[in-house]
Amino acid sequence: MKHHFLILALLISTTDAMSQRLVDKREQAEGWYLPVHGQAFIDGKKTDGYLVRLYEENEYKGEVPVDKKGRFLLELDIDKTYTVELTKEGYERKLMLIDTQLPEGLVEYPDYECYVNLTPEEAHQGKQDFYTDFPTAIIRWSEEMEGFYHSEHYLEHIQNKLGNVAQASF
């Protein structure tokens, strides 16, 4: 009888410890962050040598590494708002607003693939400069697409205000 009680106590304490374990790696946090795979293009060709800066809730978080092939990876926490800024000398700054809020209970969703076409600085001279401070794209969960997607309506509106030179694919 003593052995049964000891085994039961050990089993309960082990189960309790396991239920209180904290997640210490991203790989263990499935459903808790959004992977964003990004790449910048110039005239339809992949480019490198650009900078990516990340802001969470308008607070600067730091520069994001861009690999030798010109790709970057973001791991954005769920239920937050981020701004991603891409800059390259001689090209217009691109801003993307990413809202990572998910429908309640949803824990599986696809990664977001992000492709940005950089535009030469001279392309906007004299054309609605006010709109160059707005995000190029607003990205959020789309029930219809069952994933994170940019707003086509917003993107089209910004492109029209900038004289259709802000061509961007997301």
Stockholm file with secondary structure:
# STOCKHOLM 1.0

chainA/1-170         MKHHFLILALLISTTDAMSQRLVDKREQAEGWYLPVHGQAFIDGKKTDGYLVRLYEENEYKGEVPVDKKGRFLLELDIDKTYTVELTKEGYERKLMLIDTQLPEGLVEYPDYECYVNLTPEEAHQGKQDFYTDFPTAIIRWSEEMEGFYHSEHYLEHIQNKLGNVAQASF
#=GR chainA/1-170 SS CHHHHHHHHHHHHHHHHHHTCCCCSGGGCTTSEEEEEEEEEETTEECCSCEEEEEETTEEEEEECBCTTSEEEEEEETTCEEEEEEECTTBCCEEEEEECCCCTTCCCCCCEEEEEECCBGGGGTTSCGGGGGSCSEEEEEETTTTEEEECHHHHHHHHHHTTTCCCCCC
#=GC SS_cons         CHHHHHHHHHHHHHHHHHHTCCCCSGGGCTTSEEEEEEEEEETTEECCSCEEEEEETTEEEEEECBCTTSEEEEEEETTCEEEEEEECTTBCCEEEEEECCCCTTCCCCCCEEEEEECCBGGGGTTSCGGGGGSCSEEEEEETTTTEEEECHHHHHHHHHHTTTCCCCCC
//
